[in-house]
Amino acid sequence: MVSVREKVAYGLGDTASNIIFQTVMLFLTYFYTDIFGLSPAVVGTMFLVVRIFDAVTDPLMGALADRTRTRHGAYRPYLLWLAVPFGICSVLAFTTPDLSPDGKVLYAYATYALLMLAYTAINIPYSALGGVLSPDPDERVAIQGYRFVFGMSGGLIVSMLTLSLVDYFGNGDAAYGYQMTMVVMSIMGVAMFLACFAGTKERVKPSTATQSSFVEQAKAMWQNDQWRVLCVVAILLLTGMVLKTSLAIFYIKYYLQRPDLVTTIITIGMLGNILGCALAHPLSQRMCKVRAYQMLQVFAAVLTAASYWVAGDQLYLAVGLYFLWCFSIQMATPLLWAKIADTVDYGHYKTGVRLTGVTYSSVVFFIKFGLALGGALGGWLLGVYGYVAEQAQSQETLQGLLLSFSVYPALASIGVALCMCFYRLKRDKVLAMQEKLAISG
């Protein structure tokens, strides 16, 4: 049984991760276009190009974590080793040097790539750690529920404080304000990663089969058909989620014409995220988590599609739909991560090889690919629809922004719900597999 104290300690690791992850989702597109001075098309292409490297770094990091053996475990040590480098990379990505336009593009590529590499190196072991805190499938949902409540609390910190801190530190210089804001956020993140390291314990021990070659591991992974389903789900889910979230500032500022309410509305959305994550475990105890996940995706699709018919002056309706979308889409998140742990068991049962780190890293790769694709689509669509920073937008641009914020993310959620029709690891099957693994191992 994992104590509440340990679940909180584990959750603090995701608070630290989300201080950066949510900043990237909410503010990085805006920072690059309106503060740093890059064109939306360049930003969109950069988000996608940098993700190509994850095809190599993510599985390598997962394989490395699976092979790690220390007195602190296989996955926990990375929180200790990489917390400070991750914080430094976060500050560099939000620093605006005095360079030529081409120099700024190169700097943005280099620092964004470093940030994503650091995120890979610390977040994949952290994610895998959640799968070895407990073997119980219900306990795993509870652990992930705590994780994402605390993770979304990191997003709440970001949404509530970022713009205020930018104004406070910048005093009219937004570029310097963003840099110093990230210094503060990074210090907080480092402290939380260290608390996560100190307060958790690995209980599910890695098998000796994790010492097999990378090619053998890749073959074993491909035989895991339920893992393949989750990889497709991850791409579709994050593409739609990030597309909508990255355009939220533009939607509020230009479509609703309420730039004064950006912080307030994004914070309301974060409260919806937190409430949704908190209720994921109670929901999973009352109905099948696979069915619940599908239901939540359909509900999220209906909510975001409904935003298309909301006029710019219908502020309360727009904010209400955004809150409910955040609530439903994030209630599904702990269920997804609990299912990743179940696919580790399934792979072990089917192939005899337990690949915790590799499984998490591969799904995280597709999550980050969806993150990149959603961010890229946001930048590209702004460019296609004629967005120009810091000026009144044309009617065509506003219509395109509305479509991108509402209808396109809805299509992604419908795709996720359809993909989950092929996912078969329900609770009884997972418990039966674990019983057979315990007997054989």
Secondary structure, 3 states (H helix, E strand, C coil): CCCHHHHHHHHHHHHHHHHHHHHHHHHHHHHHHHHHCCCHHHHHHHHHHHHCCHHHHHHHHHHHHHHCCECCECCCHHHHHHHHHHHHHHHHHCCCCCCCHHHHHHHHHHHHHHHHHHHHHHHHHHHHHHHHCCCCHHHHHHHHHHHHHHHHHHHHHHHHHHHHHHHHHHCCCHHHHHHHHHHHHHHHHHHHHHHHHHHCCCCCCCCHHHHCCHHHHHHHHHCCHHHHHHHHHHHHHHHHHHHHHHCHHHHHHHHCCCHHHHHHHHHHHHHHHHHHHHCHHHHHHHCCHHHHHHHHHHHHHHHHHHHHHCCCCCHHHHHHHHHHHHHHHHHCHHHHHHHHHHHHHHHHHHHCCCCHHHHHHHHHHHHHHHHHHHHHHHHHHHHHCCCCCCCCCCHHHHHHHHHHHHHHHHHHHHHHHHHHHHCCCCHHHHHHHHHHHHHHC
